[in-house]
Amino acid sequence: MQTFVHREKKKLPSFLDWFGWCTWDAFYTDVTAEGVVEGLKSLNEGETPPRFLIVDDGWQQIESKPKDSNVAVQEGAQFASMLTGIKENEKFQKNGQSEQVSGLKHVVDEAKQHHNVKFVYVWHALAGYWGGVKPAASGMEHYDTALAYPVSSPGVTGNQPDIVFDSLSVHGLGLVHPKKVFNFYNELHAYLASCGVDGVKVDVQNIIETLGSGHGGRVSLTRSYHQALEASVARNFPDNGCISCMCHNTDGLYSTKQTAVVRASDDFYPRDPASHTIHISSVAYNTLFLGEFMQPDWDMFHSLHPAADYHGAARSIGGCAIYVSDKPGNHNFDLLRKLVLPDGSVLRAQLPGRPTRDCLFADPARDRTSLLKIWNVNKCSGVVGVFNCQGAGWCKVEKKTRIHDASPGTLTGSVRAIDVDSLAQIAGDDWNGETVVYAHKSGEVFRLPKDVSVPVTLKVLEYELFHFCPLKEVTPNISFAPIGLLDMFNSSGAVEHVVIHLASDGEVSSELTTSLSENRSSTATITMKTRGCGRFGAYSSQRPLKCTVDRVETDFEYDPATGLLTFTIPIPKEDMYKWLVEIQV
C-alpha cells in the first residue's frame, strides 16, 4: 500500500535520550512564562536536570465562545475555543520586554541559556486548537477556514461518549481548508523555529477523520493534513521534531511516513486511582502494533505520587522518552535519580517495550491470574519488567475506566532468559544460554542456567525488573557478566560495549599487568565502555585482581557467595561521557 514506513527507517528525534519536563499536569492551561522557569529551576536543584521541555496547552492565542444556557453540553464548552493567532498569548509576554523580541523567544532563550535545556517543544492541535482556527480571524483570513461539524460513527459514540466531541458537534470546529493547511503549519512552525523551538507535540489528531464531508471523505482529508504537517516539520524542525498525540485513528497512523514518536496510551491521570495499572498494560499491548512504525511514547508522570515507582520502572524499559510533569517543588528526587543521570541523560532501552510471548493472549488487567511481563534489550543485555496490573479496566456500562476488584490477590509468575526475544542476538553465536540475573528491587544476583525460570510474586501495583546478562566464558574456569549501574532502574543500559582480551593473546597492556598478586598472574582483561556514574556491578566467578576506571585503579568489593563485584564510577564532566572500565581476572 506504500502508506506508513517502518520505525527503523525513520529518524528518531534526539530528545528521546534526555530527561524532560512537561508543563501539563503541573499547570494545565494556566501555564505562564514564569511557571516554566520555576519548573526548570526546581528540577535542576535536585540534580536531575531536564534537558528537554514541552510547553503544553496554554501558550496560544485563543478565543473562547460565550456560554449559552441553552446548550446541553455546557461543561465541555471550553473545548470549542478557537485559535486566533499563531503567536504566544499575553501570559508569555513580559513587562518591559522589547516589542521586537517575542515573549516565547525569551522563554526559550532562558531555558536554553540559563537552565541548559537542549530541546524545547510546544503543543498545538492538528486543527490548530481544540476548536480549530477561528474563521476570518485577523491575520489568518488566508487559511480559508470554515466551520465544520464532526460526525462520529455509532460504534465509537456507543463505546465512549466524549465531551470534547459533543461540544464541537454543537459549536463547530474551525477547519483550515486542506489546500491551505500546509501554509498554516509552515507559518506556525516557522515562527516557532524563529523563537528557538525545536519541535511540536501535535494533539487532538483523530478529530480530523470526523470532518471529511465535503473534502473527499475522511481518508483524503486526514492524508492531506498529515502530509502537510510532515512537510512543515521537515522544513522547520530538522531533527524530525514531532510527537503525535490522540492519534490512534488508522487513517492518521497509515498516513504518517515521517513522524517517529507516537503517544501509545490515554493520558496519565494523577488523580484517578483506576488509571495506573491499565495505563501500563495498555501501552505495552498497543506497542505491539504501534512499535513497528513509530517509537511509542508512554506520556508524562508525577515523580511524587503513590504509583510513581510503578510508572517510572515501566518507562525505564519502554525504550521511550522519560519525562515528568511535576509541579515545581513536588518531586521525589530519590526516584528520579533511578532514571536520570547527572548530565540529564537517561539510560534508554534499545527497542519499544513489548509484552513477552507468553503474555500475548492473556489479560493481565482482568483475568486475576496473569502478571504482565514487558521485555526489551540494551546493547549487551536483556531486561524483563514484571508488573501486577490487575484490578481495573474499561467499564462498558459506566463508559470509563474503573476499579472492578478493590482487593486483587497476590500473584505468582515466572521469568526466563528467553522472555527477552532478541537476547541470543545480543549475546552472540558462542553463548551457551546461561545468564546472570540482577533483580533491581530485591538486589539479588544469581547465575541462571539455560531454560531455567525464576519465580516472582507481586501484589497489585508492584513490579520487579530482571536484567538478564549473558554469561561470558573467559576461560574454562572463569566466567564473567557485566550488569551495570545497580541503583538505576535500567541498570544494564549503562553498559555500551564489552571485549575480553586473553593474556595469552598478548593484548593486555604492560600498564595493566603491573602490581599483580605474586601468587597469581592475569588470565584476561575485560574491557567495557560504560555510561553514567554510581555503584557499578558485574559478576565474576573468581575475585578480580584489579579494576580501573579510565586507567585509574579503583577500590572494589567482591562477594564470593554471589560473585558480585562492585565499585564506584565517578560523575563525568562531559555529557554522554563513556568511561573505559577494565577488570583484570
C-alpha positions, 0 to 999 in steps of 0.5 A: 500500500506504500502508506506508513514506513517502518520505525527503523527507517525513520529518524528518531528525534534526539530528545528521546535520550534526555530527561524532560519536563512537561508543563501539563499536569503541573499547570494545565492551561494556566501555564505562564512564562514564569511557571516554566522557569520555576519548573526548570529551576526546581528540577535542576536543584535536585540534580536531575536536570531536564534537558528537554521541555514541552510547553503544553496547552496554554501558550496560544492565542485563543478565543473562547465562545460565550456560554449559552444556557441553552446548550446541553453540553455546557461543561465541555464548552471550553473545548470549542475555543478557537485559535486566533493567532499563531503567536504566544498569548499575553501570559508569555509576554513580559513587562518591559520586554522589547516589542521586537523580541517575542515573549516565547523567544525569551522563554526559550532563550532562558531555558536554553541559556540559563537552565541548559535545556537542549530541546524545547517543544510546544503543543498545538492541535492538528486543527490548530486548537481544540476548536480549530482556527477561528474563521476570518480571524485577523491575520489568518483570513488566508487559511480559508477556514470554515466551520465544520461539524464532526460526525462520529460513527455509532460504534465509537459514540456507543463505546465512549461518549466524549465531551470534547466531541459533543461540544464541537458537534454543537459549536463547530470546529474551525477547519483550515481548508486542506489546500491551505493547511500546509501554509498554516503549519509552515507559518506556525512552525516557522515562527516557532523555529524563529523563537528557538523551538525545536519541535511540536507535540501535535494533539487532538489528531483523530478529530480530523477523520470526523470532518471529511464531508465535503473534502473527499471523505475522511481518508483524503482529508486526514492524508492531506493534513498529515502530509502537510504537517510532515512537510512543515516539520521537515522544513522547520524542525530538522531533527524530525521534531514531532510527537503525535498525540490522540492519534490512534485513528488508522487513517492518521497512523497509515498516513504518517511516513515521517513522524517517529514518536507516537503517544501509545496510551490515554493520558496519565491521570494523577488523580484517578486511582483506576488509571495506573495499572491499565495505563501500563498494560495498555501501552505495552499491548498497543506497542505491539502494533504501534512499535513497528512504525513509530517509537511509542511514547508512554506520556508524562508522570508525577515523580511524587505520587503513590504509583510513581515507582510503578510508572517510572520502572515501566518507562525505564524499559519502554525504550521511550522518552522519560519525562515528568510533569511535576509541579515545581517543588513536588518531586521525589528526587530519590526516584528520579535519580533511578532514571536520570543521570547527572548530565540529564541523560537517561539510560534508554532501552534499545527497542519499544517495550513489548509484552513477552510471548507468553503474555500475548493472549492473556489479560493481565488487567482482568483475568486475576491470574496473569502478571504482565511481563514487558521485555526489551534489550540494551546493547549487551543485555536483556531486561524483563519488567514484571508488573501486577496490573490487575484490578481495573479496566474499561467499564462498558456500562459506566463508559470509563475506566474503573476499579472492578476488584478493590482487593486483587490477590497476590500473584505468582509468575515466572521469568526466563532468559528467553522472555527477552526475544532478541537476547541470543542476538545480543549475546552472540553465536558462542553463548551457551544460554546461561545468564546472570540475573540482577533483580533491581528491587530485591538486589539479588544476583544469581547465575541462571542456567539455560531454560531455567525460570525464576519465580516472582510474586507481586501484589497489585501495583508492584513490579520487579525488573530482571536484567538478564546478562549473558554469561561470558566464558573467559576461560574454562574456569572463569566466567564473567557478566557485566550488569551495570549501574545497580541503583538505576532502574535500567541498570544494564543500559549503562553498559555500551560495549564489552571485549575480553582480551586473553593474556595469552593473546598478548593484548593486555597492556604492560600498564595493566599487568603491573602490581599483580598478586605474586601468587597469581598472574592475569588470565584476561582483561575485560574491557567495557565502555560504560555510561553514567556514574554510581555503584557499578556491578558485574559478576565474576566467578573468581575475585578480580585482581584489579579494576580501573576506571579510565586507567585509574585503579579503583577500590572494589568489593567482591562477594564470593557467595554471589560473585558480585563485584562492585565499585564506584564510577565517578560523575563525568564532566562531559555529557554522554561521557563513556568511561573505559572500565577494565577488570583484570581476572 
